[in-house]
Amino acid sequence: MDTNTRKEILKRGGTSIAWQGEPHLGGDYGQEEIDAVVNCIEASTAYNVGFGFMMEEIIDFEAAFADYCDTKYSVSINGAGSGLDMAMMVLELEPDDEVIVSALNFKAAPMAVIGQGAKLILCDCDPRTFQADPADVEKRITKNTRAIFPVHFNGMSAPMDDLLEVASRHQHHKHGEIQLIGDAARALGGGYKDTKIGKKGLMTVFSFHTMKNMTTLGEGGAVTTDDDHTYEYLRGIRQFGNETSGWGTNYKMTRVQAAVGLVQLSRLDDFIARRRAVAAARKEMLDGIPHLTVPYEPDDVTHSYYLYTLLVPQDWAGDKRDKLMELLREEYGVDTVVANPPVNQIPGVIAEATKGQQIPVSEELGARLFCAPIHPMMSQEDNEYICAALWDAVEKMS
Ligand SMILES: Cc1ncc(COP(=O)(O)O)c(C=O)c1O
């Protein structure tokens, strides 16, 4: 983007919407979802029907979701936090068991490991993709490792085949096979090789929270699996136990959420295509920008662009990155977010559980990364403005 174009764009004024660094999925869903809600309420009014338990909409949604991910099963739930807990419960972890989790992460997966009383082991992340680094994962494996639990960072797939290969070279001393479980809360609709995210590994957990790639009235989630035993176990946990799980509670999605989920799922590929179009246009506009590294998308993945992750150079790490973010917010009205620094920097139980663990690459990346807003509804003009602001702000900081 040359200087004159940039000045012209900045002269037009700010973005038409005050995009947040991590925007909510609003604006572009409406009548179809509203009709689905109303139909559902109307179908539930008979005194002997109500909202029920496993109603038709829920069964249909689960079938459609499994079909989308090309898995044998999907289990709908009330959120990815519950799903990550459930995934750890299925493993029946014991206190010596270790679960390896990506260091650059939201806190939910580490919390799930801690919640089930196992040892949380962080792995370092690849500096280009921000995903769990298979070579580093392998170094962290011991005879106690039960699972590798990568996040599909910011909408892009983790290197699942490489992680499966690493897992296949080792055995847990009691349970044998080391399981691969994905946190795809932010990555629904992304692709990996010839699959959608959700196919590889024993289980994959998705979120339909209001910020995510699709939403079921603000909260919701699903777990996909191809494994019969895992499916029965997850179903038991979700609704007060069965023969497979023993214990259970209530993690169900409502009938109304499932009805909305069916509509959202039918629109998901369009949401993703539009996110990708914004990212592609942005990549062109940022071509040649000094100091910033734009997201890297390996040939074998399809990024869903849940977030648009940028990197400042090493000598801008920390304070200078933070000043750039401040400048973008104060002078240009462009909100950005650091998503996410290493989880061991979160004070409390995660920091306690991982004391002394070394993750130097992730620590450096955490001080360099920040995310510019991206959304399926973002106009070309708003995208242009964000790019012009990035160019201008970076040059001011140089
Ligand atoms: C990577 C990741 N995992 C898990 C979660 C938790 O999802 P939910 O809000 O559906 O419980 C989130 C939510 O932000 C997330 O970003």
The ligand as a MOL file (V3000), in Angstrom:
LIG
                    3D

  0  0  0     0  0            999 V3000
M  V30 BEGIN CTAB
M  V30 COUNTS 16 16 0 0 0
M  V30 BEGIN ATOM
M  V30 1 C -9.0990 -22.0440 22.6060 0
M  V30 2 C -10.3460 -22.0290 23.4680 0
M  V30 3 N -10.6940 -23.1230 24.1430 0
M  V30 4 C -11.8030 -23.1690 24.8960 0
M  V30 5 C -12.6210 -22.0730 25.0270 0
M  V30 6 C -13.8420 -22.1540 25.8940 0
M  V30 7 O -15.0020 -22.1130 25.1140 0
M  V30 8 P -16.4530 -21.9030 25.7190 0
M  V30 9 O -16.6100 -20.4270 25.9170 0
M  V30 10 O -17.3980 -22.4480 24.7060 0
M  V30 11 O -16.5290 -22.6630 27.0100 0
M  V30 12 C -12.3080 -20.9050 24.3510 0
M  V30 13 C -13.1550 -19.7120 24.4990 0
M  V30 14 O -12.7600 -18.5960 24.2900 0
M  V30 15 C -11.1290 -20.8760 23.5360 0
M  V30 16 O -10.7810 -19.7890 22.8720 0
M  V30 END ATOM
M  V30 BEGIN BOND
M  V30 1 1 1 2
M  V30 2 1 2 3
M  V30 3 2 2 15
M  V30 4 2 3 4
M  V30 5 1 4 5
M  V30 6 1 5 6
M  V30 7 2 5 12
M  V30 8 1 6 7
M  V30 9 1 7 8
M  V30 10 2 8 9
M  V30 11 1 8 10
M  V30 12 1 8 11
M  V30 13 1 12 13
M  V30 14 1 12 15
M  V30 15 2 13 14
M  V30 16 1 15 16
M  V30 END BOND
M  V30 END CTAB
M  END
